[in-house]
Amino acid sequence: MGKSILPKKVKKRDGTIVRFNKRKIERAIEKAAFEVLQDKAVACDVSQAVASLVTDKLALLYGNRTAGVESVQDIVEMALMSEGYSHIAKSYILYRETRREIRRVKSALDLKDDLKLPVNTMEVLKKRYLLKDDNRRIVETPSELFRRVASAVAGAEKKFRTKKSVREWEEDFYQMMRSLEFMPNSPTLMNAGTSLGQLSACFVIPVEDSMEGIFRALKDMATIHQTGGGTGFSFSDLRPKGDMVSSTKGEASGPVSFMSIFDRATGVIVQGGRRRGANIGILRCDHPDIVEFIGAKIEQGRFPNFNLSVGITDAFMDAVKKNRDFGLVNPRTGEKARRVKARAVFDLLVNAAWRTGDPGLVFLDEINRKNPTPGVERIKATNPCGELPLLPYESCNLASINLARMVRKNSLDWQKLEQNIKRGIRFLDNVIEVNRFPLEQIKRITSANRKVGLGVMGFADMLIKLGIPYGSKRSIDLAGRLMRFIHKESLNASAALAGERGVFPNFKRSVYAKKNLRIRNATVNTIAPTGTISIIAGCSSGIEPLFGVSFVRNVLSGAKLLEINPVFEKAARERGFYSEEILADVARHGSLGGVKGVPEDIRRVFVTAFDVTPGEHLQVQAVFQRYTDNSVSKTINLPPDATVEDVRNIYMTAHRLKCKGITVYRYGTKEDQVLSFDYGDKRRSASGGDMLITGAEYSGGCVTGSCAF
């Protein structure tokens, strides 16, 4: 009898033709069989036996003609049924139905998914990142997006001598993004290779104490927001409310009143046509209007486009600890306006943060102790999420390495991580070269310091894969070892670039000149909140813990999809406790605590934000800060029953641990938070019984949505 002739090709659902691969059939059957039988050896035997029947049937029906993928799957179902594996057939059919529903939802997005990304990722890409034509139709796929960015950024290589060709660097950058191992900040994804060409996320704009200076800053903010950037301001140089205006002999209205103008302007500007702008407003603790500033957001709805932080000095914190008076200084005259009880001001600050999440703290003295270019100027402000202390008119571009993809065989792949660090620093330095800066002043100071911020995301996912509970001593120790390695290799990569391209122009005015450490970039590392780029990468946000193991996400303007942490789903299937009931129960609780049927070792590792104590949150932030030359963005999420004293202790401890800033958020204190137990149109606390539900663009961290830059 002659040998069976199998189809050489298979036609996919999108019409493309691929080579026939029997192993794909075996894997699909084995997956369904294992889910039912929970025995890998038996599942493998079943898959091989049934796959042989399937190929025999395909040979009989199609010979060497092309078979359709749906027909192949229909034959798999029939073969399973005919061999008495109806229970396995049911699992296989349910999987097909799930995939069919996902394809249906993706079809509603009206775009081509050539990387097989999750539904919500595709929605985020469509809304923010994929290019559109004049009729607002999508004109690129996800892989074409990454190719566009890689090509534009690799173009900087033409300016320098390099051992590799521009095309080779483009391929390296493309593969980093395509594999979801590395992702640059949003403006780079949006604007690289386009006529706009503004690639930086973070800016600080000075606000001078004059009408001309204030409205110049307002105009500069609008220009930056239009190109996709976020802005930070210190309003500390503005004269206080009621102070004299020499030109008119009238009274000044004060920083808070001018902030409202910036806030309203932000509300009507959509960044690059894709999102609203983001700001941070900072006022020094010794400004006479500090009490008004502290209470600026207590009324719901005020300053919706601003995060607020008080610029804290060591002298103020010392006065708080010793319960001493503290002098408030008029910035116009430099004279003391009056003295106040430092602890009374601190109490107001703590109470406001407990009630609304604002203001946070920015520790100005610690920031300037670590200022890499003290010979240039002191730092007064940060970017909107606080992770980038910047000089006036300075900008910075960011990127993050996906730590979840740096794990291989239950251990961290340090060699792979090092490779991504080297490529990442080069990528970011190239961004400065090809960037189209929105203002000449920004181009000048950014090019003089060449600050970049390579950070991480997927830290929580990495810990889970390694079997280490978030917040445990092992996790803190690993975080320190990890960030120390990243910082060291980032400096090495920057030094190598300096050998090729030269040091940054302000090098002689930097701390590195005294150390004789010749590097290309004044800073190299930042821990950002990552936001939507971690959704694209399919990992947890920044260095935050998981916000949920299983949850409901709002997509497509009201459609709701149950999302499951992929590492948890894999573990549940392999360990035999996977079920729709358990997933729903997990979504109701927000974590694995109290969920029956989950093994204790799994429960111990899959830690969520509300399982982590404030002290553990702070320890994680502090150890990352120790080896990060910029700053660390992290939100200390607190349960609804957290006390004012809890917030006080967090703020005091953050200063003692030498953090550069600190932000808290107590669940339920803002009406517009993007994470809630509000499934079924009922407002519930974090301990309630309704499902955890979140917005399309929430990835973890700040639940108000204002941190997802």
Secondary structure by P-SEA (a helix, b strand, c coil): ccccccccbbbccccccccccaaaaaaaaaaaaaaacccaaaaaaaaaaaaaaaaaaaaaccccccccaaaaaaaaaaaaaaacaaaaaaaaaaaaaaaaaaaaaaaaacccccccccaaaaaaaaaccccccccccccccaaaaaaaaaaaaacccccccccccaaaaaaaaaaaaaacccccccccccccccccccccccbbbbbcccaaaaaaaaaaaaaaaaabbbbbbcccccccccccccccccccccaaaaaaaaaaaaaaccccccbbbbbbbbbcccccaaaaaaaccccccccccbbbbbbccaaaaaaaaabbbbbbbccccccccccccaaaaaaaaaaaaaaccccbbbbaaaaaaacccccccccccccccccccccccbbbbbbbbcccccccccccaaaaaaaaaaaaaaaaaaaaaacccccaaaaaaaaacbbbbbbccaaaaaaaaaccccccaaaaaaaaaaaaaaaaaaaaaaaaaaaaccccccccccccccccccccccccccccccaaaaaaaccccccccccccbbbbbccccbbbbbccaaaaaaaaaaccccaaaaaaaaaaccccccccccaaaaacccccccccaaaaaaaaaaaaaaccbbbbbbbcccccccaaaaaaaaaaaaaacccbbbbbcccccccccccccccccccccccccccccccccccccccccccc
